[in-house]
Every structure is written in C-alpha cells, then in structure tokens.
Amino acid sequence: MKATETLAQFIVDTNLAEIIAEPREIGKRAILDCLGVALAGSRDPMAKIMTDFIKDTGGRPQASVWGKKFKTSPSLAALANGTFGHALDYDDINRSMRGHPTVPVLPAALAVGEASQASGKEVLVAFLIGFEVEAKLGAGINPHLFENGWHPTAVLGSMGAAAASAKLLKLPVEKICISLGIAASLASGLRQNFGTMTKPLHAGHAAENGVVAAELARRGYTADGGIVEGKLGFANAFAGPGKYDLNKIISQLGKPFDIVSPGVGLKRYPSCARTHPGIDAMLDMVVQNDIHPEEVQSVSCAGSYTTPQMLIHSRPQTALQGKFSMEFCLALALLERKVELPHFKDQKVQDPKIQEMIKRVTFSVRPDLNTIENSGNPSTTVKVVLKDGREFTKTVDEARGTPGNPLTAQEVRDKYRQCVKGIQSKEEMEKSIETVENLESLKKISTLTDLLRGK
C-alpha cells in the first residue's frame, strides 16, 4: 500500500475551493486560538531563552517571530513560534493525534507563507492539509505511538508541518514524498519531558522540522519516498510491528476532515487536557453546593489508565509540573473557584494551602476505563467527601471546549483578547481577529503576521 504517495497526492490535489465551509470556519477559529496563546506564551520565561537563542543563531529576516518585533529564517521562526504556542499548554487538542494539532502546523505555514508572500487563502488550505495529514496518521498509529512513550504532537506534528510547508512551496508529488521522508527521520519527542520546558520545544521543533524537510526536498535532497509504509519506516518504528493500520491513514482523507470529526478542542484552562474534565466537575460541585476548602476531608478522582501516564506530577513544585498534575488542578479549583492563566505560577503551586490540599487528592483508574480500547477516553469522575460526612460526586465526559461541548465563536474571540492583553494594542487585537476571520480574502499573509509583532 503506497500510503506516502497517497498522502502526497492528497496534498497536491486539495484546494480551498473544494473544502466545504465547516472545516474552513473551524480552522480559522483554531488559528485565532493558537495565535492568542502563542502571543501569551511569548512572555513566558522560556520564550526569552528561545528568543536569545534564535538571535544568536541568526538567519535571514524573512519570517516574523511573534510578539518579538524581529524576523529570522522561516525554520527558526517556526521553531520559536511553535515553542511559544505550546509554552502555556493552552493550545488546542485532537483525539486522533492524542496531542496538539495546530501548534506544529500553523507556525510552519505562517513562516513559509510569509517568506513566499503567500495569500491568506493559500495559508488556510495549507494549514487544513497539514492538520489532516497529522491527524489521519495519528488515527492509523495510535494508541501505540502514545503507549510507547512518544509525544504525538512532536512526532505527528513534524509530518503535518512538512505537509503544510510543501503545499505552500508548491512541490510536486515526488518531492512531497521526499519531504515526508525527511520529516519522518527528524521527528522525535518523549513524554517523560512533560512538565518541563522541553515539552513546548517539541512543538517548536516539529514546526521547524516541517519547514526544513520541505525546503531540503525543494532543493533536491533525497529521502525514502515510501517512509510511512516502509518496513523500517514511520508507522512501524513509532507504533511497532503490526500495531498500525495504513487504511485508517489514507482511506478517508478529507472525508470528513479530522478538524470536523472527531474535531478539535479549544481549551478553557491552561493545563493538560486530561485535567479539564476533573476541573469542570470540581468547579461545578464547589459552586452548586457552596463547598469551602476547610470543610473537605478528601477528594478522589477516577478516569482512564492513561490519565496518570500524562499527568505524571502528583506532587508538583513548579508551574510547569502543575499543568500535568490532577492533584494540583483539583486543589486549585477547590480553593480558587476558578482556574486561569495567572494561577500557573511557581509561587501558587508552592502555596502551603495548595500543597496541603494536594495531599488530600487521590487518583484511581475507573474499572470501565482500564483497557487499551478506552485509552483515549477522557471521562473523569470526582468525589468530594466533607468532614461532616456529606459526599458529592460528578462525572464529566466532555469538558468545556471539546468538540462535544465546544466554545462559541465569541468565547474564542474573548479568549484571544484575554491572551494578548498588554501585548497587542486594542486596535491590533481587533484587527487580528477580523483578519483571521476573513483569512480567505487576505492578499498577503504578511498583513496578519505584521499584526503579531506586539508592543
């Protein structure tokens, strides 16, 4: 089965005129969401380290580094912007990928698009194609890619970014196969690094990989043209022998687009998505029953066996660890009655009241979610026991913001405004929203990237 060639042909053949309105509109919301969280992430401490590195490394000034008022090469811009976009773990999610779809693809598409003077229409179609390629690859090689310890955002995102970059560079089928071959060898990222600066680096590196792969292929670099299906290739290496399904990768390309079904989730909270059903459950119970922290004896949480594989910091000491701690997120929701960006600071995680509440929170695997068939199920049950003996229990299957419980267009705009406050002027903020929502009519994508420079 020539899976790589089929993907490449899909990339060449797909044009925006053939894509119905629904994936286009969802795609623009995902783009706006990613730009907002990336601009917010550009103010994170890790962003300064990355910015200093990019400046020291150099590069022809062709593509914007968001929020930083300078340009560099497309590959380095993709590296920086992808890292910024994942710095806060506030960016979108997709269940086929079991990771974050927009953050590796969009920085690559905008960097290549800006350097090549592409239109908004060209960037939008490249983004949708990149999203589709990485998601369908995920459908074919998950859950084993994830189970083996790989970070899907990094591994699959490299291929999505290569697809988007190759589309913008107008490469023919044979060179797109080569682009995917190069990207497959560059792809990497280990889940053990969750809760450190290296997790956001995974997304930036994936975006960079895609740009590098397409640019090298354009110049005549070689790679195996059947990398996805090869005996020693992408699917076999990352999932394991016999643990992937090539048909799931290629049989339904664009039918429908994965951004429509199973869809894309836009986050309400700046933490790992597996914390979100628990946060929703806790916030609902606290508000509805007026529960106060001093009344709480214990909190028990139960979900899929894969949840603690993602949330690996049960006793966090830093903000980054707190994003991957169900115990911290539930303690935070209980004490603050809200979970917002300013809460994810080292001093908040280390607050004695938070640390004391964390000790009262336990996690267990629900009996109905302990098999590999249910490994992607985020359903979470939270039980709060009070000192006076009263008990409250709530199960959340679809957290707010997921495809089954989506944010409205207005909520997406409001999230963008909250993220970029103090980074863009109000005029730039509103112009950015308007520009993304009318991306198809934009003659040059630089009109958008110029708005992302920040103050």
N, C-alpha and C positions, 0 to 999 in steps of 0.2 A: 504493500500500500504506500503510495507516494504522498505521504502526509505533508512533507515540507513543500513540495511543489504545489499541492492543493492550496495550502495557506498562501503561498506566494501569488498564485493566480487570483485568489480572492482579493488580495491586497491591490493588485493591478486593476482588476475589473470593477471594484466598488467605487462608485461616485456618489456625491451627495444627493444628486437628483433622484437616485434610486433608493435612498434611505427615507423611510416614512417619517412623519413629523414626531412621533413619540420618542424614538431614540435620540433624535436631534435635540428636542426640548430637555429631556433628562440629561443628555450630555452637557448642555450649556449650564444646567444647574450644578452638575459635578465640577465643571470648570470653574465657575464662580466660587464654589465652596473651597476648592483646592487653592485658588489664588488667595482667598482670605486667610486660610490657616497658614499658608506659606509666608505671607507678609507678617502675620503674628509671630511665626517661627523665626523670622529674620531678626527678631530682637532677643531670641534665646541665647544664653551664653555659648552654646555650641556653635551658633551661627558666626560669632566673632572669630572663633578658631578657624572655621571653614573659610570665612572671608579673607583672613590673613594668609591662609594657605593659597587660596586662589590668586591673590595679588602677588605673592612671592613667586608662584609658578609662572605667571604671565599668560599670554595668549592674545591673539589679535582681537581688538574690540569690535565684535560682530553681534553679540547677543547679551541682553541685559541680565544682570544679577539683581533679583527682585528685592526692593527695599534698600538697596545699597548704592545707587547713583553711579554705577560704573558698568562697563561692558567687558567681556572677555570672549574667548573662543566658545563656539556652541557646546562643545563637550564639557568644558569647565563650568559654563553657565548651567548646563543641565545637572551637573554634579552638585553645585551649590543650591540651586532652586529645589531640586528633589530632596536634598537634606533638610532645607528649611521647611518644606511641605510636610515632612514626617516628624519634625522636631518635637511637636506637641502631642503626637498621636491623636490628632483631632480630625484627620482626613478620612475619606470615605472607605467603605468596605464592600467586598463582593464574595458571595458564598462559593462560587465555582473556584475562584482563586484561593479562598481561605486567607485572604490578605487584602491589600490596599491597591485598587486598580488605577486610580487617576494619578497618584503621585510619581510613579515612574514614567508614565507616558506623556503627561502634559508638559513637564519641563523639557523633555526631549523635543516634543512637537513645536513648542514655542521658540526654543533656541534655534532649531533648524529653520523654522518658518521665518523668524526674524532675520536670520543671516541670508536667507534666499529670497527675501522680500515677497513671501507668500501672502495670499489673501486670507481673510478670516474663514471663508468657505473651505479653502484648502487645508487649513489647520484643523477645522472642525471635523472634516472627513478623516483626516489622518489620525486624530485623537480617537474617534469612534472605531476605526480599524484596529488601532493598537490595543484598545480596551478589549475588543472582540477576540483578537488573537491570544492575548494572555489569559483571558477568562476561559476560552474553549480549551486551551492547553491545560489549564487547571482542572477543567471538568474531566479530562482524559487521564490525568496522572495523580490527582488527589483521590483519597486521603493519604496515599502512601508517601508522596512528596513531603507532606507535613509531618507524618508519623516518623519519618527518617531524620527529623531534626532540621530540615531546611526551612528557611524563611521564604514563603511563597512570593511575597512582594518583591523580593530581590531576584529570585530565580525566574519566575514567570514574567516579572516586570521588565527584565532585560530583553526578553523576546518581544513584548508589547512595544517597548520603546524603539526597538530595531524596526519593527513593522511600521510604526508611525513615521520614523525618520526616513525609511526607504521610500514610503509613499510620497513624502514631501520632496525628496530628491528625484522623483520620477524614474526610479530604477526599473529595468525590465525584470521579468520573472526569474531568469537565471541569476541575476545579481541579488535579487531579494533572497533567493535560496542561500546564497553565499552570506548575505547579511545575517540571516538567522543562524547559519553555521558558526559564524564568528561570535555572535552574541551568546550562543549556547555554551561556548567554551569560556566566555568571560563571566557567565552567571555564577553567583555564589551568595552566601548569606546564611548564618547559623542562628537558630532560635535561642541558643544559650546566651547570646548577647542582648536579649530583651532586657530592658531596664537600664541600658547604658546608651551613651551617645552613638554607639556603633549601629544600633537598630535604625535610626534615621539615616545614617550613612548608607545602609543597604539600599534605601530608596534612591538616594542621590547617585550611588554607584550604578544602579540599574539603569537610570536615565542616561548617565554618561556612557554606559556600555552600548546602549542602543544607538547613540549618535556615532560613537567610534566605529561600531560594526558597519553601519550604513555608509559612512564616509570611506572606510577602507575598501569596502566592496565596490563602491563607485570608482575608486582609483585602480581597481584591478587586483586587489588582494584576493587570495583564494581560501576556501574552506570546503568541507564536505557539503555537497548540495542536498543530501538526504539526512540531515542531522537529527530531525525529530524521530524518525522511524528506525534509524541505523542500529545495528546490533550493539554497538558501543556508544550509542547516541544519547540524546537528551532524555527521552522518555524512560529508556532502560536504566540509565545511570541515576536519575533522580528519584524514580519510583521503585525500581527493582525489577528483575526479570519476571515477566508475566503479570505484573501488578499495574498495568496501564491499559487503556482502551483507545486505540487510534481512531476508531469510528466515532467516539464521543468528541474528538477534537475536530474532525472535518465534516461530519455528515450534516450538521445543522448550522454551518457558518452563516450568520446573519439571518437565521430563520428560527426563532427571532434573534435579534441582537441580545447578547447577555446583559447589556445595560438595562434592558426592558424586563427580561425574565431569565434568571431569578432576580435580576435587578441590582441596584446599587443603594447602599445605605449611607446616609449623611448623618454624621454623629451629633448628638446633643451634648455629649460630655467629652472632655479631652483626656480620655483614658482608653485602654484596650477595650474593644467592642464586647468582649466576653464579660466585662464588669457591668455593662449597661442594663441588661435585664434585672440584675440584682439591685442596681441603683434605683431603677424605676420602682421596683417592688418596695424597697425601703422608704423612698420618698412618699409613695402613696400611703403606706401604712402609718408613717410618722404624722403626716398631715391629717389624714382621715380620723385617726384615733388619738391625736394630740399626745404622742409619746415623747417623753423627756428622757434624756440620757441617764440621769441619776436613777430612773425607775427600772432600767434594763438590767436583767440578770445575765442573759446570754442571747447571742444571735447565731443561728445555724443557717447555713446556705448549702444548697444541693443542686448539682447540674451534671453536665456531661463529663466523662472521664478525661476529655481533652482540655477542659477548662483549666485545671491546675497545671497542665503542660504549657499553657500560655501565661497564666498568672503565677509566675514562679517565685514571687517575693511575698511570702506570707508574713514576714516581719520587716517591712521596708524601713529604710532610714533616709532615703533621698526621694526627691520628687519624681525622678525617672523610675525608680523602683515602685513608687506609689501608683503609677499608671498601670502597673502589672501586678496589683495586689487587690484581690477581692476584699480582704480584711480591711485595708485602708479605705477603699471606696465606700464600703458599707458604714464604717465608723464615721467617715466624713459626712455622708448623707444623714446619718442619725444626729450628729452634733450640730451641723450647719443648716440642715433642711434645704440644702441646695448643693450642687456640685458644679463649680465653674472654674475657668482658667486661673484666676488668682489663687485658688486653693492649692494648686500644684506647685508648691514651693517647699524647699527642704525644711524650713522652719515649721511649716504646717504639719508635715509628716512627722517631725520630731517633737511636736507639741505633746507634753505629758498626758493631757486629756485624751488626745487621739491615740497615743501609744497604749494607754490603759484600756480604752475601748477595743482596740485591735485584739487584745488578749482574750476578749470575750467572744470573738467571732471565730467560728469553725466552718470548714468546708467539707462536704462529703459527696460521693457520687450517687446520683439517683439510680435505683435499680433498673429503670427503664431506659437509661442513657449510658449503659456501660459496655456497649458493643460498637464495633467499628462502623456499622451501618448508621449509628446515631452520633458519630463523632463530630459531625458538623452542626448538630442541633444546639442552639444557644439557650433553650428553655432553662429557666432558673427559678428555684423555689427558696424563699427566705422566710424564716420563722423567728419571731422575736418573743422571748419569754421575759415577763416582768417579775420583779421581786415579790409582788403581791399574788403571783400565781397566774395572772392572766396571760394568754397566749394569742398572738396574731400571726397569720400565715398568708402569704400571697405568692402566686406563681405568675411569671411573665414569660410568655413565649416569644413575643415580638417586641423588642424595645422600641421606644420612640425614635423615629428616624430611619428605621429599617424599611425595606420595600413593602412589607405588610402593614406598616404603621408610619407612613412617610411624613417628612416635613413638608409644609406647604411652600409654595414659591416665595411667599412673604417671609416665612421663617428663615428660608435660605438667605434672602437679602438681609434680614436683620442679623443673622449670624455673621455675614460678611462685614456689616457695619461695625459690629462689636469687635471683630478680629482686627480691623485696620484702623480703629480709632487711635489717633495720635501718630499714625504712620502716614496715612494719606490725608490731604485736606478734605473737607466735606465735598467740595466740588469734584475733586479727583475720585472720591469714593462713589458718588452718584454717577459720574461719567463712566467709571469702570463697570458698574452694574448694568447701565444702559448699553455699553459697548458689547459686553458678553451676551446679553440677551438678544442682541441683533448681530451676532457674530457673522452670519452668512453674508451680510451686506457690507462688511468691512473690506475696503480695497487693499489695505496693507496691515498685517498683524502688528507692525511696529506702532500703530496708533494705540493699541492696547498695551503693549509692553512699555511704552513711554509713560503710561499712567502708573506703572508699578514701581517706579523709582523710589517713591517715598520722600519724606521730608529730609 
